[in-house]
Amino acid sequence: MTLAAPISLIEAIEQVEHTLTDAEVFLGHGTDNPWDEAVFLVLGATGRPLHTDAESGADQLTQDECQQIDQWLLKRCVDRLPLPYIAGRVWFAGLEFICDQRALVPRSPIAQLIENQFSPWWREVASPKILDLCCGGGSLGILSALAFPNASVVLADIDTDALALARENVQLHNLADRVELIESDVLSSIPDTLFDVIICNPPYVDSTDMEALPIEYRHEPSQALASGSDGLDFTRLLLAQLPRVMHASTIVVLELGNSWEHFEALFPQTALIWLEFEHGGWGVCVLTLDEVEELGRQLR
Ligand SMILES: C[S@@+](CC[C@H](N)C(=O)[O-])C[C@H]1O[C@@H](n2cnc3c(N)ncnc32)[C@H](O)[C@@H]1O
């Protein structure tokens, strides 16, 4: 598609929507329909804020802006890059984060639980210690630090590139005094601290789903997605290591996506709690220390 001035903002969005639809881009990185994707693309490419009134028709684009939109469209429709990687930024749970191919594009439904202060699964304590294990670009831990102003938060990941991005996001949100970053393979480098809340959105895609991934997801680090034939290689290691950093009231919020069924099948005698989300998402469970120990015993 080649956009040409004179064209209004709303006309440009309509044309971009058609192009995205015709190209059958896969949506799953922040939007769930081509109209919203087109709005984000056009506003982002032209440097307009997200609250811009696109409908007025009075806003005319320059030729330079049309060319910029074309370049972004090319990356989106031909290279199949997720839009946040093109923009270098993503809006997630009402906050802006730096976003690039060093880490997964944030989309975890755990953000909704953080917004609700982990209610009803956890009651806030005076100075909570929160661990975001497998932090990627750091969004969930940063959201937790902002939801709990007295919390100290550890962001941990095995990937130094992801941690570098997380550090930039910690600085963006001025949280360096309360948020620590640790390079760690599962919990191996986490000190003997008892956390009050442990959030973990680990790699959990099973090998069947990995083979069927739309191209958009193949731009994300595979280490952030793949976890063996049943998607639970990481989770097995995690269950064995967790008790060391938990106390009797700690909750673990663990995301397993499509692999939740494999997880349930491993533990037929245990009733697990799977959360329901108002704004979409599935495959997230909440575990206590007793449950983690019980599941660990069943795995041995
Ligand atoms: C699904 S991504 C989640 C990123 C982020 N929490 C989010 O929600 O956007 C999984 C993350 O786990 C990290 N990871 C993979 N294997 C790991 C391991 N053995 N120990 C620690 N982190 C690991 C990856 O580097 C990746 O950043």
The ligand as an SDF file (V2000), in Angstrom:
LIG
                    3D

 27 29  0  0  0  0  0  0  0  0999 V2000
    7.0990  -16.0240   28.6700 C   0  0  0  0  0  0  0  0  0  0  0  0
    8.5240  -14.9900   28.8970 S   0  0  0  0  0  0  0  0  0  0  0  0
    7.8500  -13.9270   30.1380 C   0  0  0  0  0  0  0  0  0  0  0  0
    8.3920  -12.5310   30.1620 C   0  0  0  0  0  0  0  0  0  0  0  0
    7.6180  -11.5870   31.0740 C   0  0  0  0  0  0  0  0  0  0  0  0
    7.4550  -12.1170   32.4140 N   0  0  0  0  0  0  0  0  0  0  0  0
    6.2770  -11.2260   30.4950 C   0  0  0  0  0  0  0  0  0  0  0  0
    5.2570  -11.6290   31.0680 O   0  0  0  0  0  0  0  0  0  0  0  0
    6.2510  -10.5340   29.4680 O   0  0  0  0  0  0  0  0  0  0  0  0
    9.5720  -16.1100   29.7740 C   0  0  0  0  0  0  0  0  0  0  0  0
   10.8910  -15.5720   30.2630 C   0  0  0  0  0  0  0  0  0  0  0  0
   11.5370  -16.6480   30.9770 O   0  0  0  0  0  0  0  0  0  0  0  0
   12.9230  -16.5560   30.7820 C   0  0  0  0  0  0  0  0  0  0  0  0
   13.5250  -17.8660   31.0710 N   0  0  0  0  0  0  0  0  0  0  0  0
   13.5830  -18.9600   30.2730 C   0  0  0  0  0  0  0  0  0  0  0  0
   14.2170  -19.9750   30.9000 N   0  0  0  0  0  0  0  0  0  0  0  0
   14.5810  -19.5040   32.1200 C   0  0  0  0  0  0  0  0  0  0  0  0
   15.2940  -20.0730   33.2130 C   0  0  0  0  0  0  0  0  0  0  0  0
   15.7410  -21.3290   33.1790 N   0  0  0  0  0  0  0  0  0  0  0  0
   15.4930  -19.3170   34.3120 N   0  0  0  0  0  0  0  0  0  0  0  0
   15.0440  -18.0340   34.3570 C   0  0  0  0  0  0  0  0  0  0  0  0
   14.3720  -17.4340   33.3400 N   0  0  0  0  0  0  0  0  0  0  0  0
   14.1420  -18.1620   32.2390 C   0  0  0  0  0  0  0  0  0  0  0  0
   13.0650  -16.1010   29.3490 C   0  0  0  0  0  0  0  0  0  0  0  0
   14.3240  -15.5230   29.1230 O   0  0  0  0  0  0  0  0  0  0  0  0
   11.8790  -15.1210   29.2150 C   0  0  0  0  0  0  0  0  0  0  0  0
   12.2860  -13.8100   29.4540 O   0  0  0  0  0  0  0  0  0  0  0  0
  1  2  1  0
  2  3  1  0
  2 10  1  0
  3  4  1  0
  4  5  1  0
  5  6  1  0
  5  7  1  0
  7  8  2  0
  7  9  1  0
 10 11  1  0
 11 12  1  0
 11 26  1  0
 12 13  1  0
 13 14  1  0
 13 24  1  0
 14 15  1  0
 14 23  1  0
 15 16  2  0
 16 17  1  0
 17 18  1  0
 17 23  2  0
 18 19  1  0
 18 20  2  0
 20 21  1  0
 21 22  2  0
 22 23  1  0
 24 25  1  0
 24 26  1  0
 26 27  1  0
M  CHG  2   2   1   9  -1
M  END
$$$$
